[in-house]
Amino acid sequence: MFGGDNNRGGGYPMDPFREIERMFGMFEHGPRGFPGMITMSSSTSSTGGLHPSMDLQETQKAYKLTAEVPGIPQKDIEIKVSDNRVCVSGRRTIDFSPSNKVNISPKDEDASAFLCWERRPGEFQRCFTLPNKVNEGKVAATLKDGILEVTLEKMTPSSVMRSVPFN
């Protein structure tokens, strides 16, 4: 069934839903599902159902955070960095003037009413704890076509460690 072996696991037929659960379990449990993948803590808060998708990549010298934030202008996005923690927050506002919410008169040519309303205003905040400290002075962010890219340079060991003289 579904292109699988009908005699898997002791003679039971393949259950596609069990396979889907198994695949989602690999994502939930991180390193056991994908060797070499780092596990980090993150926190999320939002209002209005605003949950931008974010990716976090690591290179030898930096971390790169990419977020989909369509319809959110740069002035409404805030990025905060401290030690090994980065937080991205934002707000989407939409004009909901009273003329957009009520029935309109056929005589009023300038008025409008929503026929379909799927975009919602809201706020979000996503915070990640990174495996290493970042150089707070070497953080760069760009926003283009609704894609936010934040590059966070890692601290070098020599700049983290310093000698402490004896009294």
N, C-alpha and C positions, 0 to 999 in steps of 0.2 A: 504494500500500500504506500502511496506517495513516493515511489521510486526507492524505497528502502528495502532492507532484507526482512521478509516476513517471519523469519525464524531467529530473531535476535534475543539475546538474554534469556536463555532457558526455554525457548519455545513460545514466548509471548509475541504477538504481532506488534509491529512498530506503532507507537502512539505519537502522532505529530505534536500534540499538545505537551507531552512529557519532554520531547526534544526541545521545544521552544522554552519550556521552563528551565531545562538544563543549560541552554545557551544564555538565558538571562542570568542564571546563577553564576556563570563565569564572569559576567560584568560586575555583579554585586560583590564577589569575593576577591576581586583584584588579582594579586600575584598568583594565586593558585590557578586561575583561568588563563592568565597571560604572563608567563615568566618575564621578569625584567621590568614589569610595570610597577611604578612606585605607588604606594598607598599614602594618601595624605588626607588630612581632615579638611572639611569645608563646611561652611554654613550658608544658609540661604534664607532670605526673607523677602516677601513681596506682597503687594496689594493689587487688586484689580486683575489678577491672573497674569501678570507680566513676569515671564520666566525666560530671559534670553539664554540661548544655548551658548555654552562656552567650552573652549578647548584649551588645555594647558600643556605645552610641550617643553622639554628640557634639552638643551644642547650642552656642550662642554663649558661654555662661558656665560650662558644666560637662560632665562625662562621666557617663553613667549605665550602670552595669553591672547586668545582670539575670541571675540564675542560678537554675536549677531544682535545688533541694536537698531533695526530699521525704524525710522520715524522718530528717533530720539536725537535732538540736536546736541552738538558738543557742549553747549552751555548747561545742559541738564544732565551731564555725566560727570561723576567724580571718581577719582582713583586715589586711594590712600595706600601708602607702603610704610611698614615699620618692621625692621629686623627681617624675619622670614615670613611675613604675613602681607598679603595684598588683598584689598577690598575694592570692588567696583560697584558703584551704585548709580542709579539713574531714575529719571522720571519722564513719563510721556503724558503730555497734556493734549486734550482735544477740545475744540470749541463746541460747547453744548448750550448755545444761547437759547432762550425760551422759544424763539421762532422755529427752532429745529425740533422741538418736542411736542408741539401742539398741532391740531388740525389747522390748515391754512385756508383762507378764502380764495376762491378762484380769481378774484379781482386783484389779489396781491401778487404781482409778477416777480417781485424781488424775494419773497419768502420761500422757504424750503422746508421739507419734512423728510425724515429718514424713512426710506423704504426697506433698507437693510442696514443693520448696525452691528458690525463684528469687531471693529477696532475699539479698544477700551483704554481709558486713561489708567495709569497705575505707576507704582514705584517698585524697585527691586534693589536688593543688595546681595552680592555674592562675595564671600571671603574664603581665601585659601591659605592654609599654612604650608609653606614650601619646605623641602628638605634642608635647604641651606639659606643663610642670610643673603640679602641682596644689597647692592650698593645703592642707597636711596638717592644719591646724586646722579646716578646713571640709569634713570628710568625714562623711557621714551614712549609716547602714545600717539597714534594716528587714528583718524576716523574718516573713512571714505566709503561711500556707497552703502552705508548702514553696517559696515564691518569695523569694529574697534580692534586695534592691535596694540598690545602693550608689551614692550620688551624690557625685561628686568635683568640687568647685569648682576651676575653672582659676585659676592665678595671673594677676593683671593685670600688664601690662608694667611699670607704675610700681612694683609691689612686687618685681619681679625685678631691675630695673635700679636702680643707686644710683650717686651721684657719688663719685668717689675723689679726695680732695684731694692736691695735691702737697706733698712735704716741704719 
